[in-house]
Amino acid sequence: MGIIWTIIIGFIAGVIAKFIMPGDNEPRGFILTIILGIAGAFLATWLGQAIGWYGPNDQAGLIGAVVGALIVLFIWGAIVRRRA
């Protein structure tokens, strides 16, 4: 159930991150943004467990997932700009 919860939170975090970080550094398309938001939720969960903020069976909350999604969107934007 933890992975499903992370995917749901990542979906919501991707939508929120798209509205927080508008501009040319965002991916084009709703589906890609959602996938990057889910990746951000997994990143926030992994990073929070590595730092010790979350226990071994805990997942990132909405705020942590939004921060993770913003990080992933920023990295994605940097990669896309470098290729262009």
Secondary structure, 3 states (H helix, E strand, C coil): CHHHHHHHHHHHHHHHHHHHCCCCCCCCCHHHHHHHHHHHHHHHHHHHHHHCCCCCCCCCCHHHHHHHHHHHHHHHHHHHHHHC
